[in-house]
Each structure stands twice: as C-alpha cells, then as structure tokens.
C-alpha cells in the first residue's frame, strides 16, 4: 500500500473528497491501534483541498519514564497509520504515504493522501475486518501449539512492512521471559514508573488507559508472562495457571531510527491483525525494551537487527477491549473542515 507518488496523469483521475462522515470513520478506525498503557499518543489533521490526513505525535500522552526517547509513541502511531492505510483502501482510495515529511515539524510523523480509486484485495479486506476484534490478551493461553503455517504467515506479514519477526527456540524464549521478569522488578522499584501506572492503569476508564476489566491474573508460580500492573487501585489479586511454554516472537528492524520505529509500528499492526484473523491471542512483553539493557533482547544468532517488540502468541478466551477517545478529541482542530 505504500507506493510512490502517482504520475501527473494519474493525479487528474483522483476522485472528489469524501464527506466528513467518511473521514471521521477513517480516523476512528486508525485510533483502534494499540499503544503502551493505551495512552493513544496520536493526533490527526485533515486538509480537504489536498485530501491529506496528517498524523502527529501527542507529547502530552508520552510516557516520560517508560518511553523517554519516544520509541513507543512512534510504534503506536505507526500502528495507527497502518489501520488508516487499510481503512482508506477498503473505502476505495489508494493510500499514498510519506513518513516524516517535514524536518521542521518533528511531531508530524506521517501524511496520508487519498489517491486514486483503489479496489481492496482479499488480504486488505480480511485485515481491515480484524481491526475491531484485535485486543491485547493478558490472560492464560492454552498449551495448543500455533501451526507452523500460521507462524509463517506472521513472518511474511512483518517482512511486507520492512521488518523481521524472529521465532525464538525454547531456550531463547526462556531467556527472554527471564529478561522480562528482571526488567519488571527494576521498573517497579522506580517511583516514576509507578506514577505512570497509577495515571494510566486501573479503575473504570471511559476514554483511555487500561481498565480493571482488561487486566490479567497472576501466576501462582510467580512466573506470569505478562506485565505486573501494581497500581494504587486496590483490587483483589486473581490467580490462574499460564501456558507451560509460551510461544514468543520478536519484531525487529534493521536500524533504530524514527522511520524504523514507524515501520515497526506498521509491521506490528499487520502481524497483530493477521494473528487476529487466525483466531490467535496476542500479548506484548515490552519491559526489557524499556530499560537501558534493551540490547540484551537481541538474539546474537539472528544478526544485528534492533528488537522493537516482544509478542506472546497463543490461543485464549476472548477478552474485552480497552476504551478509545472520540474522533473530536484526536483532531488538531475542534472539527473537520467544512465540505
């Protein structure tokens, strides 16, 4: 879907601008993307004259302690961009994307122009249909193995977006789980991290953050392969046995630039939607990537790629989603420009 700018001849064939209701639906779909602690760190602008949607990072929703470089913000916005690309394609328009289009506007991460007519293929339609069903699942998965054919499709999904998905073997997965637990212990000892959890996690949430209903149980053995959300909200501790050998996957990019982070976000969302379309549950494990020792996540046997995300894959029961802000709250202007 990322393609060069069309020729002048093709440009003359661009249809008229869709009505505001269609643009609002494109943005609503984009905002169903995942983000760390469901902070939703994006804002959008729309230029009707050029039929261009602008994607901005929202610094007010940045996790200053857990994400001081903005890497997680870029990944989340990249995931939102992928949703936006799919929504535009299914709406019948070619999404023409530019990443980081203006060095003078560091918060402007991407622009998407609604190009000429486009007929969504089967893959685009299936991935788009999976968007509302994709939810982070922090609950136990069954011990049923993910079929090799499905795993191969997830690897291909990452590659299409310029990233690599590595499938660690049993020993490497155990090492990564140890890194996650060790990193979490270090994070939980830091007041800044605790303050971020209190702000974004727990309680009844109606627009952002992670509500109680989306939190998972603890493993009685103390090896829970999910994030420990210890906040100021006093909830009864629930316990459940998790799968014996979690299936992990590590999403990596060739480099660690801002553009790579945005590509990682698009690759992440394509992988997540492909997994959802196959009935898989997915839970991210990013704790080791939030510390100064993030380089330890890299498997020396797989080359010099930069790890951007650790995913836990499997089969689990359906879980509720997390809330999203209304479109009016994610626009740079109070409303879409008049038609």
N, C-alpha and C positions, 0 to 999 in steps of 0.2 A: 504493500500500500504506500510505502514511501517511494516516490518516484520523482524524477527531475521535473522542473517547471515545464509546463506544456509549451509547445510552439505557438507563435502568434496566431497561426491559422486555427489551432485548436481553441485558443483563448476566445475567439469570436463566437465559439459554439457554447460557451458557458451559459447555463440557464439563468433565469432571474433569481433573485434572492428568495430563499424560503421564508415563510411567515414567521413571526416571533414565536409562535407556539412550537414550531419545529425546532428552532434554535434552542429554546428552553429545554426541549426534550433531549437534544444532543448534550447539553450541559448537565442535565440531571443524570444521564447515563454515564458521562465522564466521571461524575462525582461518586459513583458507586465503587470506585477503585479502593484498594486497601492502602492504609498508611499506619505508621507506627503509633500505637495507642489511639488509633482512629482520630488523629488530630486534623485530618483533611487540610493539609497545608497548601491549598491552591486557591487562586482567584482567576477569573476569566474576564476578558473584554471582547466585545464584538464590534467590528467595523462593517457596517452594512454596505457601504459603497464598494468595498473590495471583497465582500463576503469572506471575511477573515476572522477567525476566532483566535484570540491571544491567550496564552496560558502563562500565568505569573506564579511565582512562589510567594507565599504569605509569611513574612518573617515573624508575625505575631503568633504564629502557630508552630514555630520551630522549637524543638526540644534542645534548649541551650546546653543542658548537661549531657544528655544521651547522644545528641547529634550536633556537636559544635561546628563541624565542617559543612553541614547541610546535605550530606550524602543521602540520608534517609528522606529528606524533603525532595530531592531530585528524583529518587527512585519512586516515591509516591506519585509525584507529578508525571513521571514517565508512564506509570500505570494508568493514570487518568487520561493521558494523551492516547494511549492505545485504545482505551474504551471509546474515546472521542473519534478516533480513526474508524473503528468498527461501526459506530453509530452513524457516521457520515456515509460510509459505504452502503450500509443497509438502507439508508434514506435515499439512496440513488445518486450520490455525488462522490466524485473522486476526491479523497483527502490528500492534499498536497502539503507536505510538512517541511518546515525548516526548524532545526534546533539552534538555540542560542543565536537568534538572528541579529542582535544588536549589542555590541560590546559596551555601549554606553548605558544599557538598561540591564543590569545584572539580574534583576528579578524576572525579566521576561525570558522564560525558558524555551518557549516554542511558539510558533504560529502555524495554524492550520487553515489553509484556504480551501473553500469549497469549489473544486474544479468542475470539469465537465461531467456529463452523465456517466453513471457507473452502475453496472449490474453486479450485485454482490454474489460471489460464488458460494458454494456449499460450506466451505470452511468458515468464511466470514459470517454466514448466517448462523452456523452452529455455535461459534464462539460468542457472537452477539447474544444469542438466546441464553447462554450460560451466565451472562453478567449478573442478573439479579439473584441467581442461585449460588454465587460464589461467596462463601463466608469462611472466616478463619475458624477452625475447629480445634479447640483446646481440650477436647475430651479424649478418652482412650480410643484407640483403633483396634480392630480385630487383628488376629495373627495371620489373616489371609494375605498371601503374597500378591503384590502388584504384578500383573502379567508382563512379561518381557516386551510384548508388542506395544503395550500402553507406555511403558517406560521409554521405548524407542521413539514413540510419537512425541513425548515430552522433550526428549533431547533435540528432536528436529524442530520443535516449536521455539526453543531457545536459540537454535542456530539461525533460524529465519530472521531473527531480530538482532543478529550480530553478537550473540552471547554464547556461552558454553555451559551446559548442565552436566556436572560430574556426578556419578553414582558411586559413592564410597563403598568399599567392601566392609565386611563385618568389623574387622579390626579398626579401620579408619572411622567408621561410624561410631564405635565405642569411644574413640579418642575425641571426636567432635562433641559427643554428649558430655564427656568429662570437661571439655573446654567450656561448654555452655553452663554447666553447673558451677564451675570455678569462677567464671566471669560474673555469674549472677550473685554469688556470695560477695564478691568485691563490690558490685554495684549497690547491693542492698545495704552495705555499710556506709554509703555516701549520702549525706543529707540532701544534696542537690537532686540526686536520683529519686530519693524518697518523696521529695516535694513534687516532682513531676508526676509520680504515680498518684499522689493524693489529688492533683489537679485533674488528671485525665482518666482515672480508673475508679470504678466502683460507684455504687449508688444508682439512682434512676437517671438515665441520660435521655434527653429528648432531641439532641441535635448533633452531638459529637461525643468523643470519648468511648470508653468500654463500659457498658452497664454490667451490673451483677449477673444478669442472665447470660452473658457471653463469656463469663469466667469459667474455667475448668476446675476439676477436683485435684487433690494431691494424691500422690502415690504413697501407700503405706510404707513402702520400702525406701522412701526418700530419694528416689531417682526419677522423679517426674520429668518427662522430656518436653515440658512446656515451661513458659515463664512463670515465676512465682510473683504474683501480684499481692504484695503485702502493703496495704494502704491504711489510712486512718479510718476506713469504713470497717466496722467490726461485724464480720459475717461468720456464721458457723462454718467451721472447716469441714469440707466434704472430702471423702477418700474414695479412690477407685483404682483397681489394678490396670496398668497400661500394658501395651503390647510388649512382648519379650525382646524383640529385635526390631526397633523402629527402622523403617526404610527412609533414609535421608538422601537428599540431593543438594548439591552446592552449585549455585548460579554464579558464574564468573565472567569477567570481561577482560579484554586484552590489556587495557590500561585503566587508570583510576582518575580520569579527567571528568569534568562536569558533564560533557557529552556522553562519556561512558556510563555515568550514573543514570542519565536519561534513557540510554539504550537498555541498561539493565532493568529499569522500571518497565519499559515496553516488553522486554523479553519475559520478565517475571509475570506480567499480566497475561501474556499469551500462554505461558506454561500453566498458570492457575486456571485459566478458562478451559484449556484443553483437559486438564485434570478433572475439573468440574463436569465437563461434558461426558467423561467416562465414569462418573459416579464416585470419584476419589475425594477424600477429605484431605485438607492441607493445613498445616500449622507452621508458621515461620519460627525459626530459632536464631535471633539476631544478637543475643547477648555478647558472644565473643567478638562481634564486629563493632561493638560499642565501646571497646576498651583499647588501650594503647597496644595490646598484644593481638590485635586483629590479624596480623600477618601469620599467626600460628594456625589459622583456619586453612591456609593453603596446604594442599597435599603436594609434597615435593615430587611425587611420582607423576603428577599430571601437568607439569610445566610451570610457567611463571605467570599464569593468569591471576587477576586480582579478584578474590572472593567478594561477592556483593550480597549474598543471601544464602541462608541455610534453610531448607524446607524439609518438613517431616510429612511423608505421604502415607496414605493407607485408606482403609475402609472404616467409616464410622457412622454413627447415627446422625440424622440431621440436627443442626443447631440453629438457634435464632440469629438473625443478623444484628448489626450494630446500626445506630441511627445515622441519618445524613441531614445536613443543613438544607434548607430550601434554596432553590436557584437564586432567589433575590439576595441571599446572604453571601453568595460566592461571586457576585458580579462586582466589577470595579465601579460601575455606575449603578445608581439605585434601580434602574430598569433597562431593558433592551432598547436600543434606538428605535424610533418610530418607523413604521413601514412606509 
